[in-house]
Amino acid sequence: MDKMCLILFYPLVVLSLHMSPLGFVSGLGRGTTNIRCIEKERQALLAVKQGLVGNHLLSSWGGNATTDCCEWEGVYCSEQTGHVTDLDLSTLWQSYLPLQGKISPELFELQHLEYLDLSFNDFSHNQIPKSIGSLGNLQFLYLSDCNFVGEVPYQLGNITHLKELDLGSNYFTNPKNLDWLPHLSSLTSLNLDMMNLRNVLDWSKVVAKLPKLQSLVLSRCDLPIPILSSLSSVHLLSNRLTFSIFHWLSTYSTSLVSIDLSDNNLSGSIPDVFGNLSSLLDLNLADNSIEGQLAKTIDQLCSLQSLDLSRNNHGGEFSEFIQVFSCAWNSLTSLCLSGNQLTGRIPERIGSLSNLEVLDVSMNSLTGVITEAHFSNLSKLRTLDFSSNPLTLNIRSDWVPPFQLVRIGLRSCKIGPYFPKWLRTSQRSFDKLDLSDAGISDIIPSWFQDNSMKVSQYRVLNLSSNQLEGPIHSLPSELSSLDLSSNKLSGRISFLCASKNRNLTFLDLSNNSFSGELPNCWKHLENLVILDLSNNAFSGKIPTSIGSLAFLETLKLSKNNFAGELPSSLKNYTKLQLFDIGENRITGMIPEWIGISFSKLAILILRSNQFSGSMPLELCHLKDIQLLDLSRNCFSGTIPQCLNNLTTLAQKGSSSPSITHDRRFYDMAISSLAAYEDDASLIWKGRMSKYKSTLGLVKSIDFSSNRLDGEIPRQITDLIGLKILSFVVFHYKRPALQEKQGPNKFLKKKRMSLYHSDFMSAWGLGLLLDFGESVAV
């Protein structure tokens, strides 16, 4: 049997939702007693805060906030003793950026802790402290997705009261044994996802010594499949499995209720043996290469509740495709067919799926008109996604939907020309709303702007690529992602100052007609990671408070009318990867701190401004730079001779075709969290080209249209990874001894010695060169 990873859930699985299991109110100040936290524990928590940097989560801890630590966010205290019993610093269900740093030793002074959740933070490739074994009262410990490395401390075996332990998705050293694990005899849930256990030959025997275990997650662990009995769920996602796996699954045909084989190498048609799994409730075969119609044996799965066939190669008429669900028609609660090749119309019969909660048919080729009849009995529907289908919604303006949606995806459907009023009549709360490219030519109605539309959890709003007009006065509160790009919106953006969107991480207002000076209120948007204000009519100086966005990774201010010098507060952008301020009226010299503070910068575009002076030597500190565009300014002096220090340009190849960010944002196109891809434009031979999916392959330097003089430094030939080099309109000082030879003769000689001999031999035929009209003076 091939080695693979697995998730095994034994019968009567109990799922933890990372909530306090003890039922305590968060903070005694919110409860009914007056017990204050114990001073020693308060000091310990403050020490924990000192070791961490990052988000707004810890803003209530100390400072000008309450001194009662039991009222601090994420801290829970016993109503009887006042001791801190729960500490929840997870960012999984929050829009906060991950905390960064180390676990302070003072954490282990909280000896009464019963619940500790540090998941989805960044502990900077440190090890789990061995002292964690001293927390003998812990019952719930969650340390997943924390960037931990090294060995798993065997001292975890001292926490004998543990019921749930989650160490998944870290980077531990391959363990040789799990001898500490049997000591946790009370364990009901264990997650060792991504821990390579290839050397732990007796892992199954160790697991068998946990008498109360109900949930076991060993995904991506390089394990052989063991022979186990009474399986209720098998999750074998993200391997290289083929349909031969069903021969193994068929031995559990009477007990299996859940199967997840997503992201494997399943191809062809679903085998008929599948119909023997009569007890199956949930089936996930997404992200494979399955094609054709569904096997008729699927109709034997009369108890089926959830089916996910997203991103496969299923084709044919949609109405015929769903006929195989006749037996499970009244039991289906979730149907996901996104990213296939289904065609035809959606029949009105779909509206009779009375128990349906999730309907996702996005990214197919479905056509026709959708009316109220398609939703007639879908009273339980919570997620609706018709995105990326040429569908037309013909809905009456006075229609009152029978459902309360929390996620709506209608991207690239024909909804307009008016903003859909049915959102007002019954959709009072949403997590994700995507009406982009929907043919809406209207204003954003006041009822949508006045916060009557509530948002929760992921808080994603996308109204881009429409013809929305007029000013914006306010927005729904608590957004984490807002995309209003490519519309006709106008006026000032002072609405950002009045909003309560402190957790906003993604803001795209590009390609509109916003005008006026930027407001100086950016401090309360401190969690922004992506900010795009390009191609508007903004003017005036860039406000100093915009430098308070310490987590910013992408800043696009191009194609506006910004003037003045770059504020020095921008040097706080230590995480910046892309900075584009091209095509404005920025003046002054390039600040030296750009080369020092922007240590992670990959894209720097300053073209078409009024920068002057010489190029600072600090530019040579930009070791990650791959697109450097200083063209069409008033730079003078010589080119720095240290350009060979630009490490990325001195290397051939690229680690990735695109430039992405570690921070993940909700992507409506794939209905999940995904890395944001940067895009940028460059000019070559007078033609502007935009790059996104291949931006990581672009390596370019453009110093053209400036007042530079002197020779092109020979060190630039060390940049063997460079693909495009442009030096149009240079001025060279002509040596006095050659004045009588005439400018044309001199220029020709200099070009041969510098351009052909050095450059061409250094790069061969892989470099595009543009020396344009270089002038000798």
ZAMARGU-4260 file (C-alpha; in steps of 0.2 Angstrom, whole numbers, plus 5000, padded with zeros to 4 digits):
<rodrens>
0) 5000/5000/5000 | 5007/5017/4995 | 5011/5029/5009 | 4999/5043/5011 | 4992/5055/5024
5) 4976/5053/5033 | 4963/5060/5044 | 4953/5047/5054 | 4937/5051/5064 | 4931/5038/5075
10) 4912/5036/5078 | 4903/5049/5089 | 4916/5063/5084 | 4915/5078/5095 | 4922/5093/5086
15) 4930/5108/5096 | 4926/5125/5089 | 4940/5134/5098 | 4928/5141/5110 | 4930/5141/5129
20) 4923/5124/5135 | 4920/5131/5152 | 4906/5143/5149 | 4914/5158/5157 | 4910/5175/5152
25) 4924/5184/5144 | 4930/5196/5157 | 4923/5197/5175 | 4918/5215/5172 | 4906/5209/5160
30) 4898/5197/5172 | 4889/5199/5188 | 4904/5198/5201 | 4916/5211/5206 | 4931/5200/5208
35) 4947/5207/5200 | 4961/5198/5193 | 4976/5192/5203 | 4990/5204/5202 | 5004/5191/5199
40) 4994/5184/5184 | 4991/5202/5178 | 5009/5205/5178 | 5012/5188/5169 | 5000/5193/5155
45) 5008/5210/5153 | 5025/5200/5151 | 5017/5189/5138 | 5011/5205/5129 | 5029/5212/5129
50) 5035/5197/5119 | 5022/5199/5106 | 5019/5212/5092 | 5006/5214/5080 | 4987/5217/5080
55) 4973/5226/5089 | 4970/5210/5099 | 4981/5215/5114 | 4976/5234/5114 | 4965/5231/5129
60) 4979/5224/5139 | 4986/5237/5151 | 4990/5255/5145 | 4975/5267/5146 | 4963/5252/5146
65) 4956/5244/5162 | 4968/5237/5175 | 4957/5222/5178 | 4965/5209/5167 | 4949/5198/5168
70) 4941/5212/5156 | 4955/5211/5143 | 4951/5203/5127 | 4954/5184/5126 | 4956/5183/5145
75) 4944/5173/5154 | 4943/5171/5173 | 4935/5160/5186 | 4920/5168/5194 | 4924/5159/5210
80) 4943/5162/5212 | 4947/5176/5200 | 4962/5165/5193 | 4964/5166/5174 | 4958/5149/5167
85) 4956/5153/5149 | 4968/5162/5137 | 4962/5163/5118 | 4974/5173/5107 | 4969/5164/5091
90) 4967/5174/5075 | 4957/5160/5066 | 4940/5168/5067 | 4946/5186/5068 | 4952/5198/5055
95) 4967/5203/5065 | 4984/5200/5058 | 4994/5186/5067 | 5004/5190/5083 | 5022/5189/5081
100) 5036/5185/5093 | 5040/5173/5106 | 5031/5164/5120 | 5036/5173/5136 | 5042/5161/5151
105) 5029/5171/5162 | 5015/5162/5153 | 5019/5147/5163 | 5015/5156/5179 | 4997/5155/5174
110) 4995/5138/5183 | 4976/5138/5183 | 4975/5138/5165 | 4963/5125/5158 | 4961/5132/5140
115) 4975/5139/5130 | 4973/5144/5111 | 4988/5152/5102 | 4984/5145/5085 | 4986/5155/5069
120) 5000/5166/5075 | 5018/5168/5070 | 5031/5163/5083 | 5045/5166/5071 | 5052/5148/5069
125) 5055/5146/5088 | 5052/5130/5098 | 5038/5126/5109 | 5045/5129/5127 | 5048/5114/5137
130) 5040/5123/5152 | 5023/5121/5144 | 5023/5104/5153 | 5021/5113/5169 | 5003/5118/5165
135) 4996/5103/5173 | 4978/5109/5174 | 4977/5112/5155 | 4962/5102/5146 | 4962/5111/5129
140) 4978/5116/5120 | 4978/5123/5102 | 4995/5127/5094 | 4991/5125/5076 | 4998/5136/5062
145) 5011/5145/5073 | 5027/5143/5064 | 5034/5132/5077 | 5050/5122/5073 | 5061/5109/5082
150) 5056/5094/5092 | 5040/5092/5100 | 5044/5093/5119 | 5041/5077/5127 | 5035/5087/5143
155) 5018/5088/5134 | 5015/5071/5142 | 5015/5079/5159 | 4998/5088/5155 | 4988/5072/5159
160) 4971/5081/5160 | 4972/5086/5141 | 4956/5082/5132 | 4961/5091/5115 | 4978/5094/5108
165) 4981/5102/5091 | 4999/5104/5085 | 4995/5104/5066 | 5002/5114/5052 | 5019/5118/5060
170) 5037/5113/5055 | 5043/5101/5068 | 5058/5090/5066 | 5053/5072/5061 | 5051/5063/5078
175) 5058/5046/5081 | 5044/5041/5093 | 5028/5047/5102 | 5032/5039/5119 | 5025/5054/5128
180) 5008/5052/5120 | 5001/5037/5129 | 5002/5048/5146 | 4987/5058/5139 | 4974/5045/5143
185) 4960/5058/5144 | 4963/5064/5126 | 4948/5064/5115 | 4955/5074/5100 | 4972/5074/5093
190) 4979/5084/5078 | 4996/5081/5072 | 4993/5087/5054 | 5009/5090/5044 | 5020/5081/5057
195) 5031/5069/5047 | 5029/5052/5056 | 5039/5041/5044 | 5051/5036/5057 | 5038/5032/5070
200) 5035/5014/5065 | 5023/5010/5080 | 5012/5025/5078 | 4996/5015/5077 | 5000/5006/5093
205) 5003/5022/5102 | 4987/5029/5096 | 4978/5013/5101 | 4983/5017/5119 | 4972/5032/5120
210) 4956/5025/5126 | 4945/5040/5124 | 4951/5046/5107 | 4937/5051/5096 | 4945/5062/5083
215) 4962/5059/5075 | 4970/5070/5062 | 4986/5064/5054 | 4985/5073/5037 | 5001/5075/5027
220) 5011/5064/5039 | 5018/5051/5026 | 5010/5036/5034 | 5005/5019/5027 | 4986/5016/5029
225) 4983/5005/5044 | 4970/4992/5045 | 4957/4999/5057 | 4939/4994/5061 | 4923/5004/5063
230) 4929/5019/5053 | 4915/5032/5051 | 4925/5046/5042 | 4941/5045/5031 | 4949/5061/5025
235) 4963/5058/5013 | 4965/5075/5005 | 4980/5082/4997 | 4989/5066/4991 | 4991/5058/4975
240) 4978/5045/4976 | 4968/5037/4961 | 4951/5029/4961 | 4959/5012/4967 | 4957/5019/4984
245) 4939/5014/4983 | 4944/4996/4984 | 4950/4999/5001 | 4935/5010/5006 | 4923/4997/5000
250) 4928/4986/5015 | 4920/5000/5026 | 4904/5001/5016 | 4892/5000/5030 | 4900/5012/5042
255) 4907/5026/5032 | 4897/5042/5034 | 4910/5055/5028 | 4924/5054/5014 | 4936/5068/5009
260) 4947/5064/4994 | 4949/5082/4988 | 4965/5088/4979 | 4971/5071/4973 | 4974/5062/4956
265) 4956/5055/4954 | 4952/5055/4935 | 4939/5048/4924 | 4922/5043/4930 | 4917/5039/4948
270) 4917/5020/4949 | 4900/5011/4952 | 4907/5003/4968 | 4904/5020/4975 | 4885/5016/4976
275) 4888/5003/4989 | 4892/5016/5003 | 4874/5016/5008 | 4878/5026/5025 | 4887/5040/5017
280) 4882/5058/5022 | 4896/5069/5016 | 4907/5067/5001 | 4920/5079/4995 | 4929/5075/4978
285) 4934/5093/4974 | 4950/5098/4965 | 4953/5082/4955 | 4950/5078/4937 | 4934/5068/4937
290) 4924/5070/4921 | 4908/5065/4913 | 4891/5063/4921 | 4889/5056/4938 | 4887/5037/4940
295) 4870/5031/4942 | 4874/5022/4957 | 4875/5039/4966 | 4856/5038/4966 | 4858/5024/4979
300) 4865/5036/4992 | 4848/5041/4999 | 4856/5048/5015 | 4868/5060/5006 | 4868/5077/5014
305) 4883/5086/5007 | 4892/5084/4990 | 4907/5094/4984 | 4913/5091/4966 | 4920/5108/4964
310) 4935/5111/4951 | 4933/5095/4941 | 4929/5092/4923 | 4911/5087/4924 | 4901/5092/4909
315) 4884/5091/4901 | 4868/5099/4904 | 4865/5104/4922 | 4847/5098/4922 | 4853/5081/4917
320) 4867/5081/4929 | 4857/5083/4945 | 4844/5070/4940 | 4854/5057/4949 | 4850/5065/4966
325) 4832/5060/4965 | 4834/5048/4980 | 4843/5061/4991 | 4833/5076/4984 | 4825/5080/5001
330) 4841/5076/5012 | 4854/5087/5002 | 4860/5102/5013 | 4875/5107/5003 | 4878/5106/4984
335) 4895/5113/4977 | 4898/5111/4958 | 4909/5126/4956 | 4923/5126/4942 | 4916/5113/4931
340) 4910/5113/4913 | 4892/5112/4916 | 4880/5120/4903 | 4862/5124/4900 | 4849/5132/4911
345) 4846/5130/4929 | 4829/5122/4931 | 4816/5129/4942 | 4815/5112/4951 | 4831/5117/4960
350) 4819/5128/4971 | 4811/5112/4979 | 4827/5107/4988 | 4819/5112/5004 | 4834/5108/5016
355) 4847/5116/5005 | 4859/5127/5014 | 4873/5129/5002 | 4871/5131/4983 | 4887/5134/4973
360) 4887/5132/4954 | 4900/5146/4951 | 4912/5146/4936 | 4903/5135/4924 | 4894/5140/4908
365) 4876/5140/4914 | 4864/5152/4904 | 4847/5158/4905 | 4836/5168/4917 | 4834/5166/4935
370) 4818/5171/4943 | 4809/5170/4960 | 4803/5153/4956 | 4821/5146/4957 | 4821/5150/4976
375) 4803/5146/4980 | 4806/5134/4994 | 4824/5137/4999 | 4820/5144/5016 | 4836/5137/5024
380) 4848/5143/5011 | 4863/5152/5018 | 4876/5152/5004 | 4872/5156/4986 | 4885/5158/4972
385) 4881/5159/4954 | 4897/5169/4950 | 4905/5168/4933 | 4891/5162/4923 | 4882/5172/4910
390) 4865/5171/4920 | 4852/5185/4921 | 4843/5188/4937 | 4826/5194/4933 | 4819/5198/4950
395) 4805/5210/4955 | 4810/5225/4965 | 4797/5221/4978 | 4802/5202/4980 | 4805/5196/4998
400) 4816/5181/4998 | 4812/5166/5008 | 4830/5165/5015 | 4842/5174/5025 | 4859/5173/5016
405) 4876/5176/5024 | 4886/5173/5008 | 4881/5180/4991 | 4891/5178/4975 | 4884/5185/4959
410) 4900/5191/4951 | 4898/5193/4932 | 4880/5189/4932 | 4868/5202/4924 | 4859/5210/4939
415) 4858/5228/4934 | 4855/5242/4929 | 4849/5245/4947 | 4856/5240/4964 | 4846/5225/4970
420) 4833/5230/4982 | 4829/5213/4988 | 4846/5214/4998 | 4837/5227/5009 | 4821/5218/5012
425) 4828/5202/5020 | 4847/5201/5019 | 4852/5209/5036 | 4868/5201/5039 | 4882/5194/5028
430) 4900/5187/5028 | 4903/5189/5010 | 4894/5199/4997 | 4901/5199/4979 | 4891/5209/4966
435) 4906/5214/4955 | 4905/5215/4936 | 4886/5214/4938 | 4881/5227/4926 | 4875/5239/4939
440) 4873/5257/4934 | 4867/5266/4949 | 4872/5274/4965 | 4875/5265/4981 | 4859/5267/4990
445) 4858/5276/5007 | 4850/5261/5015 | 4866/5251/5011 | 4878/5264/5017 | 4869/5268/5033
450) 4875/5251/5042 | 4858/5243/5041 | 4867/5229/5032 | 4876/5220/5046 | 4892/5210/5042
455) 4901/5197/5052 | 4916/5185/5052 | 4926/5187/5036 | 4917/5203/5031 | 4921/5204/5012
460) 4912/5217/5001 | 4916/5217/4982 | 4906/5229/4971 | 4920/5232/4958 | 4919/5233/4940
465) 4902/5241/4939 | 4896/5258/4934 | 4892/5264/4951 | 4892/5283/4953 | 4891/5297/4966
470) 4900/5300/4982 | 4901/5288/4997 | 4896/5294/5014 | 4898/5279/5025 | 4900/5260/5023
475) 4895/5244/5033 | 4905/5243/5048 | 4918/5229/5053 | 4923/5226/5036 | 4940/5216/5033
480) 4940/5217/5014 | 4933/5231/5003 | 4934/5232/4984 | 4926/5246/4975 | 4938/5247/4961
485) 4934/5251/4942 | 4918/5261/4945 | 4913/5279/4943 | 4913/5284/4961 | 4918/5302/4965
490) 4920/5314/4979 | 4932/5313/4994 | 4935/5298/5004 | 4932/5305/5021 | 4920/5291/5024
495) 4936/5281/5030 | 4938/5292/5045 | 4920/5289/5051 | 4920/5270/5048 | 4923/5257/5062
500) 4933/5246/5051 | 4948/5245/5062 | 4951/5227/5056 | 4951/5232/5037 | 4966/5223/5029
505) 4962/5225/5010 | 4956/5242/5002 | 4955/5244/4984 | 4947/5261/4977 | 4957/5261/4961
510) 4950/5267/4944 | 4937/5278/4950 | 4935/5297/4951 | 4938/5301/4969 | 4946/5318/4972
515) 4953/5330/4984 | 4967/5327/4997 | 4968/5311/5007 | 4961/5312/5024 | 4974/5312/5038
520) 4965/5298/5048 | 4974/5283/5043 | 4980/5278/5061 | 4963/5269/5064 | 4966/5258/5049
525) 4982/5251/5056 | 4979/5233/5050 | 4979/5237/5032 | 4990/5226/5022 | 4984/5230/5004
530) 4980/5248/4999 | 4976/5253/4981 | 4971/5271/4977 | 4978/5272/4960 | 4970/5280/4944
535) 4959/5293/4953 | 4960/5312/4955 | 4968/5313/4972 | 4979/5329/4975 | 4989/5338/4988
540) 5002/5330/4999 | 5002/5313/5005 | 4997/5314/5023 | 5009/5309/5037 | 4997/5297/5046
545) 4997/5285/5031 | 5014/5280/5038 | 5006/5272/5053 | 5001/5257/5042 | 5015/5247/5049
550) 5008/5230/5041 | 5007/5237/5024 | 5014/5226/5010 | 5007/5234/4994 | 5004/5253/4992
555) 4998/5259/4975 | 4996/5278/4973 | 5000/5280/4954 | 4990/5290/4941 | 4984/5304/4953
560) 4990/5322/4956 | 4999/5320/4972 | 5012/5333/4975 | 5026/5338/4987 | 5039/5326/4994
565) 5037/5309/5001 | 5033/5310/5020 | 5047/5302/5031 | 5033/5293/5040 | 5033/5280/5026
570) 5049/5273/5033 | 5038/5263/5045 | 5034/5252/5030 | 5046/5238/5035 | 5035/5225/5027
575) 5032/5233/5010 | 5034/5223/4995 | 5027/5234/4981 | 5027/5253/4981 | 5020/5262/4965
580) 5018/5281/4965 | 5021/5283/4947 | 5013/5297/4936 | 5011/5310/4950 | 5020/5326/4954
585) 5031/5321/4968 | 5046/5331/4970 | 5062/5331/4980 | 5076/5318/4981 | 5074/5299/4983
590) 5074/5297/5002 | 5089/5287/5008 | 5077/5277/5020 | 5069/5269/5005 | 5084/5258/5003
595) 5086/5255/5022 | 5068/5253/5028 | 5060/5244/5013 | 5071/5229/5015 | 5058/5217/5007
600) 5053/5228/4992 | 5052/5219/4976 | 5043/5232/4965 | 5048/5251/4966 | 5040/5262/4953
605) 5043/5281/4954 | 5042/5285/4935 | 5034/5301/4928 | 5036/5312/4943 | 5047/5327/4947
610) 5061/5318/4957 | 5078/5326/4956 | 5095/5325/4963 | 5106/5310/4962 | 5102/5292/4965
615) 5106/5287/4983 | 5118/5273/4986 | 5105/5266/4998 | 5096/5259/4983 | 5109/5246/4982
620) 5102/5239/4998 | 5086/5233/4990 | 5092/5215/4988 | 5074/5208/4984 | 5071/5221/4971
625) 5066/5215/4954 | 5057/5229/4945 | 5065/5246/4947 | 5057/5260/4937 | 5065/5278/4940
630) 5061/5284/4922 | 5054/5301/4917 | 5060/5311/4931 | 5074/5324/4933 | 5088/5313/4941
635) 5106/5319/4938 | 5123/5313/4942 | 5129/5295/4939 | 5122/5278/4941 | 5128/5270/4957
640) 5141/5257/4954 | 5135/5246/4968 | 5120/5239/4958 | 5128/5222/4958 | 5122/5221/4976
645) 5104/5219/4970 | 5104/5201/4974 | 5088/5195/4966 | 5093/5203/4949 | 5110/5195/4950
650) 5102/5178/4950 | 5094/5169/4936 | 5077/5161/4937 | 5063/5165/4949 | 5055/5155/4964
655) 5038/5159/4958 | 5029/5166/4942 | 5019/5178/4953 | 5022/5189/4968 | 5011/5184/4982
660) 5009/5188/5001 | 5009/5177/5016 | 4994/5185/5022 | 4979/5177/5015 | 4963/5186/5010
665) 4946/5179/5006 | 4945/5176/4987 | 4927/5176/4980 | 4933/5168/4964 | 4938/5152/4973
670) 4927/5153/4988 | 4941/5152/5001 | 4956/5161/5008 | 4970/5164/4995 | 4986/5173/4994
675) 4985/5190/4986 | 4994/5192/4969 | 5002/5209/4965 | 5001/5217/4948 | 5012/5231/4940
680) 5015/5239/4924 | 5031/5244/4915 | 5034/5253/4899 | 5045/5246/4885 | 5048/5255/4868
685) 5034/5267/4872 | 5021/5253/4876 | 5014/5250/4893 | 5011/5231/4898 | 5003/5225/4914
690) 5009/5209/4923 | 5001/5199/4937 | 5002/5180/4936 | 5019/5182/4928 | 5025/5197/4938
695) 5038/5186/4947 | 5046/5183/4931 | 5049/5201/4926 | 5066/5208/4931 | 5068/5226/4924
700) 5078/5242/4927 | 5072/5258/4918 | 5082/5274/4921 | 5077/5282/4905 | 5072/5300/4902
705) 5082/5308/4915 | 5098/5319/4916 | 5110/5306/4921 | 5128/5307/4914 | 5144/5297/4915
710) 5147/5279/4910 | 5135/5265/4913 | 5144/5256/4927 | 5152/5239/4922 | 5145/5231/4938
715) 5128/5231/4930 | 5134/5216/4920 | 5134/5206/4936 | 5115/5207/4935 | 5113/5191/4925
720) 5095/5189/4930 | 5090/5205/4922 | 5077/5204/4907 | 5074/5222/4903 | 5086/5237/4904
725) 5082/5254/4897 | 5094/5269/4897 | 5085/5281/4885 | 5091/5299/4884 | 5108/5299/4893
730) 5121/5313/4893 | 5139/5307/4892 | 5154/5318/4896 | 5165/5317/4881 | 5184/5316/4884
735) 5193/5332/4879 | 5206/5322/4868 | 5192/5315/4857 | 5182/5332/4854 | 5189/5334/4836
740) 5183/5316/4831 | 5165/5323/4831 | 5151/5317/4842 | 5144/5303/4830 | 5161/5295/4829
745) 5164/5296/4848 | 5147/5290/4852 | 5148/5275/4840 | 5165/5270/4848 | 5158/5272/4866
750) 5143/5261/4862 | 5154/5247/4855 | 5165/5247/4870 | 5152/5248/4883 | 5136/5240/4875
755) 5142/5227/4864 | 5158/5220/4872 | 5153/5220/4890 | 5134/5219/4890 | 5130/5207/4876
760) 5143/5195/4882 | 5137/5196/4900 | 5119/5192/4896 | 5119/5184/4879 | 5102/5185/4870
765) 5091/5184/4885 | 5091/5203/4888 | 5080/5217/4880 | 5091/5232/4879 | 5085/5250/4875
770) 5098/5263/4874 | 5088/5275/4863 | 5095/5292/4859 | 5110/5293/4870 | 5118/5310/4868
775) 5137/5313/4871 | 5141/5331/4877
</rodrens>
